[in-house]
Amino acid sequence: MTTRLAALDLGSNSFRLEIGRVEDDDIVTEAYFKEGVRIAAGLDKNGALTPATQEKALETLSRFAEQIKGFAPEHVRAVGTQTLRIASNREEFIEKASDVLGYPIEIIPGQEEARLVFLGCSHRLPPSAMRRFVVDIGGGSTELVIGTRHDVSRCESFHVGCVALMLEFFPDGKLTEERFEEAKLCAMAELNEARARYAPELWDRAYGSSGTMEAVLGIARALGLTLENDCLTATALREIRKRLIAWGHIDNIEINDLHQSRREVIAGGLAVLEGVFEVFDAKAMHFSPGALRAGLLFEQLDRLRGYDLREKSVRRLLEVSGIDSVRAHCVADLARQLLQSSGSVNQEVLKRLTWAALLHQAGTLISHNRFHRLGAYIVNHFDLQGFSLQDRDWVSSLVLGHRGRLYKVQDRLDNHHWLLSLAALRLAVLFYHSIEGQGMPKCKLTAQHHQLRLEMADSTWLKSHPLTHFLLKQEVKAWKAVQYEFDLKNI
C-alpha cells in the first residue's frame, strides 16, 4: 500500500503544502501548493495577528484542508515559523487554524526550523561528504546551517527576513540606492554576531533555499546575467540591485515570471542576501531545492519507521545533566503505567510524559534547591532537536509541576490529558521517593471534572508503608488547595 505524507509550512510570507509519496527511502512530490499570505505584515501595534490577516490565513488553510482530507493524523505535519513564534495571540489563532485544517499545527523554534531546512536540502541535493552552508531567507527570519550529509553541526535563526525589511525600508514600494544600503546594513547588523561561527573556512559550498533565493536567481537569468555554474555571486547581486533601482518602484519591475507576492518583498530579500554574502564572505551560492517542507516530510518518514529524534535529544540531556538514569527510567515506567491505567491514551501524550519523567531531575545539574523550576528552565532552553514549542511547553510544565504546590501550574489543569499526565508523574515520583517503587500493588488512576482517583488493588499495602501513606495524604492536600478532590480509594 502506498504511503502518502503531507507537510505544511505556515511561513511569514507564504503558506505552502507539499504532498509526497514514499518510495523506499525517498519521497516523491505528488503535489505542491503555495499561497502568499504575508502574515508578517499582518501584526498590529501590540504584536497580534489582525482579524483580516487571520481570515486570509484561515481561508488558505481551508483550501489546503481539501487537499489532505482523509490523511491519517500521523501522515500530516503542519508547522508555523517566525511570525507565529512572536504573535501575541498565536495560541488563539493556532486553535482556530487547527480546527480549520483538521490537523494539529505546531510552532517550531528558530533553531529547529534551521535544522529541518538543512534536512530537506540534504535529501534533495546529491549525496556528498562536503560541508554545506545553507541559508534560508524567509519572511520574518533567516536560518543559517552548516552540516554534512544529513547531520547538522551548527544551526541558528536570526530575526531578519524579506517581509520585515520590506516593511521597514521600502514601505511605499520605492526602490533607491539609499534604501537598499540601509536595508543591507540592517541585515548585516543582525547577522554579524554569527560571522565567526559560519566563517568560510568552516564550510565547502554555500546554498540558498526557498523563495528568496529562487526568485533572485530567476531575476538574474531573466536579465541575462553571467552565472558561472548557475550560481549567484556578489557581482550578480549588485547588478540586480542596479536594475531594480532603475525601475524605481516594485510595480515597474519588468520580470514576467516574478509572481506578485514575491515582487512585493523582493527588495527586502535581495538586501538580506547581499548582507549574507558580505558578512560571511561568500563567493558564490548555489540554489538548493527542498528546504523546510522536505525536511518535515523526511522526519515524518523517520518517525513512522520508529526513529524519533526527540528520543535522542532527551537521552543527550540526560547524559549532560548527570541524572540517575536507572531511577529516571523507573519513574518513567511507573508514570506511563499510571497514565495508561486511565484508559485510551494518545501516543504523543504518552511520549511527552515519558520525557518529562526522564528529565524531572534535570535541574539538579544546577542546584538541588527548587530543582523542579531549574529543570523546567533547562527543558525550555536546551537544544532539544525535534521538539516543537508545544512539546517543550508541555514537558517543561510537567517538570515544573512534578513536586511542590500546584498553584504554579494551575492554568494548565483544564487540559484533561495534561492533568492526568501530571498526576501520574507526581505519583510516580512520590512512590519512588519513599520506597524505590518495589513491590507496589496494581493501581488505577482516573480523573473526571475536578476529581482525581487512585485505586489500589491491595487495600492493606500501605499499612506496611507508612511513609508512602503519609506522602499520599500530603498529595491530597496539594490538590485540594487548587480545588481538586483527590480520592484515595481502598486506602
N, C-alpha and C positions, 0 to 999 in steps of 0.2 A: 504494500500500500504506500502511495506517495505521501511524503510528509511536506506540508507547506507551512512556512513561517512568515510572520508579518512583523515589521519594525516601523515604529512611528517616531519621528523626530520633531518635537514641538519647539522649533528654534525661534530665536528672537526676530528673525527676518521672514523665514518661510516655515511652513509645516510640510513635512514630507512623509510619504508612506511607500515602503518597498515591500513587495511580496516575493518570496523566494521559494524555490523547490529544492529539497535536499537530494543530492545525487552523490552517494558515497560520502566523501569528506568535503565536498564542495556544495555551494548553494548557488543555484542558477536563478537569476532575476526573471520573474514572470511578468511583473507589472510594477510601474513606478508612477507615483502621483506627487505633484508639488503645487502648492498654492502660496502666494505671497500674502502673509497676514500682518507682518510688521508689528508684532505686539510690543517690541522695544520702543516704538513710537507712540504706544497707547497707554503710557503711565501718566497719571495725574500728578499734581504737585506733592501729594502725600505718598507717592510711590505705588499707588494702587492701579490695577488694570481698570480702565474706564468701562462703563456699560457697553458703549459702542464697540470697543475692542473685544470685549468678551463675546458679544453677539456674533461678530465676524468670525472669531476663533471657533465658537461652537457650531456655526453653520458649516465651516470647513470640516470639523470633526464628524458632523452628521453625514457628510458625503463620504468621508473615509470609512465610516462605520458600515456603510452599504457594501464596501469592497471586501470587508473582512467578516461579514456576518456568517456565523456558523463555525468560525475557527475555535479550536479548543483554547481555553484560557492560557495554558502553558505554551501555546504556539504564537502568542501575541505579546509583544513588549512595546510599551509606549513610554517615552521619557520627555521631560521638559528640561530646558537648559537655562542659560544665564538670566533671562528676563523673569522666568518663573522662579528662579532661585531668589531673586531680590524683591519680587512683587509683594507688597504688604498684605494683599488679600489673596495670596496664592492658594491657601487651603480651601477657601470658599470657591475659587474658580476650579481647582482640581476636582473637587467633589462634583460640581456640575459637569465638567468636561468628561469625567469618567462615566457618569450616567449616560451622557450622550453617545460616547464611543462604545459603551458596553463592556469595557475592559479597564482595569486599574491603570492609572497614569502615575509613574514615578518621577520624582525630581532628582537628578543626579548631581553630585558635587562637581565643581570645575575640573578637579584632578581626575575624577572618574570619566568625565566626558573626554578629556585628553587621551586617557588610556584606551577608551573604546574607539576613538578616531584612529589611533595607531593600529589597533587590532583590525579594523575594517580595511585600512590602507594596505597593511601587510598581507592580508588574504587576497586582495585584488591586484597586487603587484607580483611580478615574477619572483619566485623564491630566491633569496640572496642572503649571504652572510655579512653583507656590508652594514655599517652603522648608518641608519636612516634618520634624518632630521625632518620631522613632519610638522608643518604649520597649517593650522585650520582657522581661517578668519570667518567668524560668524557675525551675526547682527549685533550681539551685545558683548561678546568676549572673543579672545584669540587664544587658541591652545597650542602649546609647544611641546613636542615629544621627541625623545631620542630612544631608539630601540633597535634590536637586531632580531631578524626573523619575526616571531610573534611576541617577543618578550620586550617589555619596556624597561629602560634603565632609569629614566627620569621623565617626569611629565608635570606640566603646570598649566593653569588657566589664568589669563590676565583680563582685567575689566576694560577692554578696549575693542570695539567692533565697528563694522561698517555703518550700521544704523546710528549708533551713538555719535560717531564723528560727523556723520551727515547732518544730524540734528543740531550739533553744536557749531559747526564751521560752514555748512552750506545750507542753512535753513530755507532760503528762498530759491535754491537751485542754481545760483550764480557761481560760476567757476572762474577763479582768479588765481594768479601765482601766489599772492599773499595768503589766501585761504588754504591752498594746498600745503604751503610750507608750514603754517601754523598747525594744521591737522597732522602732518607728518611728525612734527616735533612733539605733539601731544602723545602720539602713539609711541614715539621713541622714549619719552619720559616714563611711560608705563612699563615698557619692555626692558629698559636699560638695566634694571636691577638683576636681570637674568643673563646679562651679557657673558659673564664668566662661565655660568652653568651650561650654556649652549654655544660655547666658543667653537670656531671652525675646526680646530684640531680634535674635537670630540666626536665628529661625525664625518661620514664619507660623501654623502649626497643629500641634497635638500629637496623636499617635495612640498607642494602646496595642494591642499584638498578642498573640496566643496565649492560653493557657488562663486565666491570672490575670485579665487584662482582661475576657475574655469572661464569666468566672464572676462577677466583681464587678458587671459591667453587668447580668447576668441577675438577680442578687440585688436590685439597685436596681429593676428592672422588677417583680419579684415582690412587692416591698414597696410598690409603687405610688408610688415617689418621683417628683417632678417632674424630668424630664430634658429640658432645652431642646436641641433638635436631636439628641436621643438621645445626649447627651454626659454623661460623668461630670464632676462638679465636686467641689471640696473640701467643699462643704456636703453633697453626697450621700454622700461617703466618711465624714464624721463621723456622719451618720445611720445608715449601715450598721454602723459600729463600735458605736454605742449599742445597736442591735438585737442584735448578736452578744453583747455583754456582758450584755444582759438574758436571753438564752438560757442564758448561763453556762458552757456546755460544747458542744464541737463535735457531740456526739451529740444535743443538744437542738435543733439548728438546724432550723427548720420551713420549709425551702425544698425542695419536692418535686423540682424539676428539677436540684438540685445533686447531682451524682454523688458517691458515697462517696469516691473517690480525690481529688476536688477539695475535698470537705468537710474532709478530713484536713489540708489545707495552706492553707485559705482565709484563716485569720488571719494567717499569715506573708505571704501575697501581698498582703493588704489593707495591712499595715504598710509593705511596700515601696512600694506605690502611693501611700500617704499621704506617705511620705518624698520620693518623686519630685515630687509636687505642691508640697511645701513648699520643697524645695531649689531647684527650677527655676521657682518662682512661676507654675505652670501654672494657668490659669483654667478651662479645660475640656479634656477629652480624648476624641477620637473613637475608635471601635473600628476596627481595620484587619484584614481577613481576609488570608490569605496566610502571611506570616512565613517561617520557615526552610525548610520543605518546598517551598513555592512557589519560593523563591529557588534551591534546589537543582535543581528541575525546569527553570527557565528558563536556568540556567547550563549544564545538560546540553545543552539545545537549542542554545545558542550554540556549545558545543564540537563538537557533531555537525555544525554548519554551518561549522566551520572557524575560529571565533573563540575563542581560549583566552586569558582574561585573564592567565594566568600568563606568557605570552609578553610582554605589555605590561609587566608588573611587572619582568621581567628586563631589558628594554630600559631601563626607568626607572633601575634600579640601575646599569646600565652607564653611563648618562649621568652620574649623580651621582658615580660612582667615578672618572670621568675615565680609564677604561681605554682602551687602544689597541684600538678596536673592530675594525679590519681584522684585526689579529693574532688577536684573540679569536675571530672568526668562522673564520679559517683553522684554528686549533686545534680548534674545534668540528667543522668539516667533516672533518678527518682523524680525530678521535676517533670520530665517527659511522661513518666508513668502516671503521675497525678493528673496531668492535663488530659491525657488520653482516657483516663477513667471517667472524665466528664462527658464523654460521647464523641461524636464525629469531630475531628479537628483538621482544619486546613493545614496543609504541609508547610506553607510559608510561616504560619503562626508557630508551628512546632519547631521549625528551624530557628526562628528568632528567639524562642525561649531557650533552646539549647545553647545558642551563642551567648545569651545573657548569663546563663548558669555557668558556662565555662569561664566567663570573664568577670564574674561577680566580685572577685577579689583583686582585680587588676589595679585598683587604687593603692594597694599595699606597696606597690613599687615606689610610691612617693611617701606614704605615711600610713600607719595603722590606725590613726585617729581620723574618723569621718571618712574612711576609705571608700564608702559607697558613693560619696559625692565626687571624690577624685577619680574613681573608676568610671563614672558617667562622663566626666570631662574627657578622660583618655579615649573612651569609645567614640566620642564626638569629634575628636581631633586627630586620632591616629590614622595613618594611611591604610584604611581597610578597603582594599581593592575589591570591586564588585558590589559594594554597598551603595544603595541609593540613600538619599536623605531620609526617606521614610524608614529604611532599615536601621540606620543609625539612631534615629529618634526613638524608635520602638525599643531597641536593645538598650540604649543608654538610659532610658527612663525606667526600664525594668531593673537595671543595675542600681540606679538611684533609689528605687523603692524597695529593694530586697530586704532592707533592715531599717529599724527605727520607726518613727512616726510616719503616718501616711498622708499628712497634710501636704507634703511637698509634691505628691503625685495625684492629688485628689481630682484634678481636672481631667485625668486620663481614665478614671474609673467608669465612665459612661460607656466605654468601649468594652463590650462583653468579652471578646477574645483576649484583650489586653488584661482585663480584670482577672480572668481565670489564670492567665499566664503568671501574673504577679502573685496570686495566692499560691499557685503551685511552686514557684520559686522560693517564696518566703518559707513555706512549709518544708521544702527540701533542705534548705539551709538550716532551718530550726532543728530538724531531726539529726542532721549530721553534726550540728554544733554540740548536741548533748550526748549522743550515743554512737556516733560514727555510722549510723544508719543500718546497723546489723540486726537481723532477726525481727525486722518490722512486720507486723501483720498486714494483710491486704487492706488498702484504703481506697475510698472513692470520694472524689471532690466534685461538688456541683455548685452552681450559682444561679439564682433567679431573683430578679428585681434587686432589692438591697439586702439579700440574704445569701450567705455562703454556708455550705455544709460539708463537714468532713466526717465520713462514716468509716469506722474501723471494724473489721470482721471479728476481732477478738476484744471484747469489752473489758477484759481483765488485764490486758497487756500493760497498761500504764501504771498499774499498781506496783509493778516491779521496776518502773522507770519514772521515779518522782520528778527528776529534773525536766524531762520532756513534758510531763504533765503540767509542771509549773510554767514552762515556756509557752505551752499551748494556751493556758489561761491568760497569759500576758498578750498573746496574739489576739484573743477575743477582745480584750480591752482596746488594742490598737485599732481594730476595725470599728468598734463601737464609737470611737472618737470621730470617725468620719461618716457616721450614720449608717453603718452596715452591721447587720447581725451575723455573727459567726457561730453557727450551731455545731457543737461537737457531739454528734450522735453516737450512742453506745460507748461514751467515755465517762 
